[in-house]
Amino acid sequence: AMDLLAHMLVFNPAKRISVLDALHHPYLEAFYDAADLVLSPPFDFGFDIPDDKLTREALVSLLMEDISTFHPEVVDVGQEHGYLPPSAFLPPPPSKSPPPANRSGTAINEA
């Protein structure tokens, strides 16, 4: 048990024991059944903001938005500290053209 724990607590993730290797370790080998193993595809940690626009402030705002989904009470604290919404870092959406105006300057659909 101590050997497995020592391998799992290695700080450098590149040198840390993998999950599969840990399951094959003598301490856990009796509990390992390949039929129970479900592999998931790698998780995409990307954001909707391009990497060249992902500043520290943008990342903090994205994280605050995600946190507020589960803990809405945090939103007020974030606003107190001046965190901007993620939309502040995205290009503005295409603007709609104003409705055509008649000679008096009134929009046609308002007349």
Backbone hydrogen bonds, N-H to C=O, Kabsch-Sander energy under -0.5 kcal/mol:
donor,donor_aa,acceptor,acceptor_aa,energy
5,L,1,A,-2.5
6,A,2,M,-2.4
7,H,3,D,-1.9
8,M,4,L,-2.1
9,L,5,L,-1.8
10,V,7,H,-0.7
15,K,12,N,-1.3
16,R,12,N,-1.1
17,I,7,H,-1.5
22,A,18,S,-2.4
23,L,19,V,-2.3
24,H,20,L,-1.2
25,H,22,A,-1.0
28,L,25,H,-1.3
29,E,25,H,-2.0
31,F,28,L,-1.9
32,Y,28,L,-0.8
32,Y,29,E,-0.8
36,D,33,D,-1.9
37,L,34,A,-1.0
39,L,37,L,-0.5
45,F,43,F,-0.8
53,K,50,P,-1.8
54,L,50,P,-0.7
54,L,51,D,-0.8
55,T,53,K,-1.8
59,L,55,T,-2.4
60,V,56,R,-2.6
61,S,57,E,-2.2
62,L,58,A,-2.4
63,L,59,L,-2.5
64,M,60,V,-2.6
65,E,61,S,-2.3
66,D,62,L,-2.2
67,I,63,L,-2.8
68,S,64,M,-2.5
69,T,65,E,-0.9
69,T,66,D,-0.6
70,F,66,D,-0.8
70,F,67,I,-1.0
71,H,67,I,-2.6
74,V,71,H,-2.3
75,V,72,P,-1.5
77,V,73,E,-0.6
78,G,74,V,-2.3
79,Q,75,V,-2.4
80,E,76,D,-2.1
81,H,77,V,-1.3
82,G,79,Q,-1.2
83,Y,78,G,-2.4
88,A,85,P,-2.1
89,F,86,P,-2.1
90,L,87,S,-0.9
102,N,106,T,-2.6
105,G,102,N,-1.8
108,I,100,P,-2.7
110,E,107,A,-1.4
111,A,107,A,-0.8
111,A,108,I,-0.9
